[in-house]
Amino acid sequence: AGKTILSRVTFDGSGSWSISGNFTCNRIVTLNQGDLDLNNKVLSCESFISSTSKVRTITLGNKTHSFANYWYCEDGTNLTVIPGTSTLDVGGNYFLGGDQPYNIVNINGSGTCTIRGNNSFNSLSVPFSKNIKIEGGKTQSVNTLSILSGTGCTDFATLSTENPGTPATIFKNGGPVTLDYVLITDVTHTGT
């Protein structure tokens, strides 16, 4: 606890790990197999990866976790994310959610933002990217959605599918998604 790990960290085994203090790593943290409980401690690292088909669980707890580059759980097979009341601050442009539930996710990169998987978010915010791509054929379920809006007809943001011709869906209950000066291509909205 209280130290920064300078190399990559991989959790891989049929056991479980419970973090006893804030966990800072200058490289990638990978969960290949087993249960990783952040135990209401902060995880800060370059990126988080969990994309095997082995059984694995990450319990995020109630803290704000930061990832300088990305959250990469593209293969959600046998993955369980227990979001708690956590916040994920992703510094880069990629959020590959692995078909999992999340509480608050902020994707803070300014380049093209890519979101993959059938994910659910209490709150999803993309405050700096003016070009957002959602995986085609997938649904992002949100309670609150906040994306950077354009400022006029010649300065607009784009929200589109990552796979042209294969629509992505934003599902939101309890009211409309309100956006200003956003060019939307192959993205549908549903909800109640």
C-alpha positions in Angstrom: 0.0 0.0 0.0 1.2 3.5 -0.7 3.7 2.5 -3.4 3.6 2.8 -7.2 4.1 -0.4 -9.2 6.3 0.3 -12.2 5.6 -2.9 -14.2 2.5 -4.6 -15.6 0.4 -6.5 -13.1 -1.6 -9.6 -14.0 -4.1 -11.4 -11.8 -4.5 -15.0 -13.1 -5.7 -17.9 -11.0 -8.8 -19.6 -9.6 -8.5 -17.6 -6.3 -9.4 -14.2 -5.2 -7.5 -11.0 -4.5 -8.7 -8.1 -2.2 -6.8 -4.8 -2.4 -5.8 -3.5 1.1 -4.8 0.0 0.0 -5.0 2.4 -2.9 -3.4 0.6 -5.9 -1.3 2.7 -8.4 0.4 1.1 -11.4 2.2 2.9 -14.2 1.4 0.1 -16.6 -1.5 -2.2 -17.6 -3.5 -4.1 -15.0 -4.9 -7.4 -16.4 -7.5 -9.7 -14.8 -7.3 -13.1 -16.7 -9.0 -15.3 -14.1 -10.3 -15.2 -10.5 -12.0 -12.5 -8.4 -10.5 -9.1 -7.9 -12.1 -7.0 -5.2 -10.9 -3.4 -5.1 -12.3 -3.4 -1.5 -13.4 0.3 -1.7 -9.8 1.3 -2.5 -8.7 3.4 -5.6 -7.2 1.8 -8.7 -5.1 4.0 -10.9 -3.2 2.5 -13.8 -2.4 3.0 -17.5 -5.2 0.7 -18.7 -7.4 -2.2 -17.4 -7.7 -5.4 -19.5 -9.9 -8.4 -18.9 -10.6 -10.2 -22.2 -10.2 -13.9 -21.7 -13.1 -16.4 -21.6 -12.0 -17.6 -18.1 -14.3 -17.0 -15.1 -13.5 -13.7 -13.5 -15.1 -11.0 -11.4 -14.1 -7.4 -10.6 -15.8 -5.6 -7.7 -15.4 -1.9 -8.2 -16.7 -0.6 -4.9 -17.4 3.0 -4.1 -14.3 4.9 -5.3 -13.2 6.8 -8.4 -10.8 4.7 -10.4 -8.6 6.3 -13.2 -7.2 4.7 -16.3 -4.8 6.9 -18.4 -5.6 5.1 -21.6 -8.5 2.7 -21.8 -10.9 0.1 -20.2 -10.6 -3.0 -22.4 -13.1 -5.9 -21.6 -14.0 -6.7 -25.2 -14.7 -10.3 -24.5 -17.3 -10.4 -21.7 -17.6 -14.2 -21.7 -17.6 -15.3 -18.1 -16.9 -11.8 -16.8 -18.9 -10.2 -14.0 -18.5 -6.5 -13.2 -20.0 -5.5 -9.8 -20.1 -1.7 -10.3 -21.2 -0.6 -6.8 -21.2 3.2 -6.7 -17.9 3.5 -8.5 -16.7 6.0 -11.1 -14.4 5.1 -13.9 -12.4 7.9 -15.4 -10.9 6.8 -18.7 -8.3 9.2 -20.0 -8.2 7.7 -23.5 -10.8 7.1 -26.2 -11.7 3.4 -25.8 -14.3 1.9 -23.6 -14.8 -1.8 -24.4 -17.3 -2.8 -21.7 -17.8 -6.5 -22.2 -21.6 -6.4 -22.0 -21.5 -5.3 -18.3 -23.2 -2.9 -15.9 -21.4 0.3 -14.8 -22.2 3.1 -12.4 -20.5 6.3 -13.7 -18.2 6.2 -16.6 -16.3 9.3 -17.9 -14.5 8.8 -21.2 -12.2 11.9 -21.2 -10.1 11.5 -24.4 -10.4 14.2 -27.1 -9.9 12.0 -30.2 -12.5 9.6 -31.7 -14.2 7.8 -28.9 -15.1 4.1 -29.4 -17.7 2.3 -27.2 -18.2 -1.4 -27.7 -20.5 -4.0 -26.1 -24.0 -4.1 -24.8 -23.4 -2.1 -21.7 -25.5 -0.3 -19.1 -24.5 2.9 -17.3 -26.1 4.9 -14.6 -24.2 7.8 -16.1 -22.1 8.0 -19.3 -20.2 11.1 -20.1 -18.0 11.9 -23.1 -17.1 15.6 -22.5 -14.2 16.2 -24.8 -14.6 14.1 -28.0 -16.6 15.5 -30.9 -16.6 12.1 -32.7 -18.3 9.2 -30.9 -18.6 5.7 -32.4 -20.7 3.0 -30.9 -20.4 -0.7 -32.0 -23.1 -1.5 -34.5 -25.7 -4.0 -33.4 -25.1 -3.2 -29.7 -27.1 -1.2 -27.2 -25.9 1.3 -24.6 -28.5 1.5 -21.8 -28.1 4.8 -19.9 -29.9 6.7 -17.2 -27.9 9.9 -17.9 -26.0 10.6 -21.1 -23.8 13.7 -21.5 -21.7 14.2 -24.7 -19.9 17.3 -26.1 -22.3 19.2 -28.3 -21.3 21.3 -31.3 -21.7 25.0 -31.3 -23.4 25.5 -34.7 -24.2 24.3 -38.1 -20.5 24.3 -39.2 -19.2 23.1 -35.8 -21.0 19.9 -34.8 -20.2 16.7 -33.0 -20.9 13.3 -34.5 -22.5 10.2 -33.0 -22.4 7.2 -35.3 -22.1 3.5 -35.5 -18.7 2.0 -35.7 -20.0 -0.3 -38.4 -21.7 1.8 -41.2 -25.1 0.3 -42.1 -25.4 -1.6 -38.8 -27.2 0.7 -36.4 -26.3 1.0 -32.7 -28.9 1.8 -30.1 -29.0 4.1 -27.1 -31.7 3.0 -24.6 -32.8 5.6 -22.1 -35.8 5.4 -19.7 -37.5 8.4 -18.3 -37.2 11.0 -21.0 -35.4 12.0 -24.2 -31.7 12.2 -24.9 -31.1 15.9 -25.5 -28.2 16.9 -27.8 -27.3 20.1 -29.5 -25.6 20.3 -32.9 -24.9 16.6 -33.2 -24.9 14.7 -36.5 -26.3 11.3 -35.8 -25.7 8.5 -38.2 -27.0 4.9 -37.8 -27.8 5.3 -34.1 -31.3 4.8 -32.8 -32.9 5.8 -29.5 -35.4 3.7 -27.6 -36.8 3.8 -24.1 -40.0 4.5 -22.1 
